[in-house]
Structure formats: structure tokens, C-alpha cells
Amino acid sequence: MTDKISLTRRAITQGLALGLPAFSVSAAATTARAQSAPSSVPPGKDWEALAPEAAGFTREGLTAVERSIYALPTTSLMVVTSGKVVYRYGFTAQVSYLASARKSILSMLYGKYVANGTINLDRTIEELGIEEDKGLLPIEKTARVRDLLISSSGVYHPAGSPGGDETTPPRGSKQPGTYFHYNNWDFNVLGAIFEKLTGKTVFQAFGEDLAAPLQMQDYDPSRQRMMGYQNQSRYLAYHLFLSGRDMARLGVLMANKGQWYGQQVIPAPWIAESTQLRVNASDMADKGPLGYSYLWWIPENRTSPEWAGSFLANGNFGQFILVLPAIDTVIVHRRAVTDEFSVARNLGETKFEPPKVSATEFLKVADLVVAARRK
């Protein structure tokens, strides 16, 4: 996906002039979203089920959802409303590879450290000492952290892991912050920046800042690992392996504006800003159904009230966390692949692509979930 984008620099300037934090760039809308109270109670150590009717769904509608995924390579689906499970399909406790859904989780981790000043989104990669063995161009070194967050760094050095758009523009051809290109170099460097500035590995921070307070049931620190090609880039990918039901906890945290039993795990203003549309789908090469924000995808072509403020994590093969704040609902979809395959793929040992569930196919399933609600 490669095309020009229009960024909200005026909004950033106005926000800073008002004395708002660096990440708070849309004053009125952000404040309204951030200050409203969470609308549901998070799960405890175990998930609680809620009858579909009590959650405002019809059983007939959820049956239609189930039938829609029979023909897909779906391994699990979970629908959560008001912090309770309304529907389960398949193996929601199965731990497997998240693919690029990991990137949205890194965005979640950034929030606390942006808020407390540890991470400044306007620092350049040159100021942060980001370099490559064969060097970066002067124009590339001017990319800011926030440019990487919206995948518009203008750095087209080969990435250290697969999964990005391989139709890369020539080096030095784009001004940082002006051109969207889905590039794993950006995402991997964001992980390195996080670790350099916080003094924690991504996996350590995930365990301490998210897995522990959310009481994740299936999280195994030993499954998380750095992976990537040898001798292509200094920056490898931080890969996460989680279960569907633990992914759902992350979605509920986001729907609850960062609160979990009275603890502000992620700053609410960061959730509002990191899920605000910044790159329109029409400005991307594939013209797909999703826009982009700070490592979150925005289903901007869904315009009904139920979809207001929605956003999702999107991983290859069919790993999705969709948050629908307007109806206090989270939908998690998995197409599990084995650890052995995911490792081989990320080390460049196989080019095999198993059957997958695309974002377009998943959104059709999500449409049926929304349609299953009583009007």
C-alpha cells in the first residue's frame, strides 16, 4: 500500500499551543471521548457468559454469524459485550501467532510512556540514534516517531522481517510524514525505540503493563520472541503469541478507555488519539476498506451508528481484534497457524501462504454480528 497522505499538522500545532500533551492533537473530540466513563465491567480471572438476549442480540442472528464462518479457515471467534462473552466459536484458549496484530498492541504500550514524557513523538530517529549498518540517508534521519506510528517514515531501507508492502519507493524519494507505505522497517524500529527509551523489552513491558493487570489466562512469556532475517536490518520484529480470549481482554481494555477495575492501565487521551483516523483508505494503493491511525486500522467505510469510533488490530492469515465502542462490543477472530510455521516464515525459510481470512471477509462477519443486535 503506497500513496500520499494528508496529515493533521494544523491540529498538532493548535493542540500544542493550547498546552495539551504532545499526543493530544484533536482537542474537543479527544477530550469528550477520553473523559466519558467506561461502560462495562472487565472480566475477572475467568470470563463470564451473558445470554445473547440479555446483551441485546438475537440467537437467530448469532446463528447466521456462525454459519458465515463455516466456509472460512477460522479457528476461533469471540464476541464480548459489556465485558461478558455473548458468543464463542472454536478454540478461544488456543495460543498462536498474532502476526501484524502485534503492532496495535505496541501502540497500547506506548501510551503510558508518551503520557509521562519518556517517549516524545516529535523526536527524530537521528536524535534517537537510529542507524543501519550501511547507513541511512539525511532525509530519512528526519523522520519522527509519530511518522513511524502512521507508517509514513519515508525510510525505505529493507525491513528485517516479512509482512510489509514490497513495492517500496526509491530511497530518499519521499519526505517523512507525507507518504503512507506499509513498511515493517517502521514497525520494528518503533519496538527498538520503545526499548531504548523505557529500558524495558517489549515483552517485559507487555507482561508488566498489560498481561498482569488484565489477568491474562494463557499468556506464556517463553512463547514471545524476536524474529527476522539475518543481515538485512539491525531491527527485527517483536512477535507475540496469545490466545483469542486474552486478545479479547485487550479489546475490552480499549473499549473501556484504558480502565481496568479502577486502574488506568492506558491513558484515555492516548486511546482517543491513537485510534483517530489519520490516513484515509482512499489514499492507499489498494483502496481497501480500512484507514490507519497509530498502528490501528480504522473501518472508515462502515458509517452506521454501531461502527462510530471503531478500530481494529489486523494480522496476517486472519488475526483481528475489532473494538466497537458505540455498542460496547469486542470481536476477536483467529486463524491459528503453528509456531513452527510462523518461525520458519519470519526467518525467511518458507514462502508458503496457508489459507487466510482477509480483512474484507472478517468485516463481513462483523457486519453480521452488528446485524444480530435487536434494533
Secondary structure, DSSP 4 states (H G I P E B T S, - for coil): -EEE----HHHHHHHHHTT--TT---HHHHHHHHHSPP-SPPP-SS--B--TTTTTB-HHHHHHHHHHTTTS---EEEEEETTEEEEEEE-TT-EEE-TTHHHHHHHHHHHHHHHTTSS-TT-BTTTTT---TT---TTGGG-BHHHHHTT-----SPPSSS-S-S-PPPTT-S-TTSEEE--HHHHHHHHHHHHHHHSS-HHHHHIIIIITTTT-SS--GGG-EEE--SSS-S--EEE-EEEHHHHHHHHHHHHTTTEETTEESS-HHHHHHHTS--B-GGGSTT--S-EESSS-EE-TT--SGGGTT-EEEEETTTEEEEEEGGGTEEEEEE----HHHHHHHHTTS---------HHHHHHHHHHHHHTB--
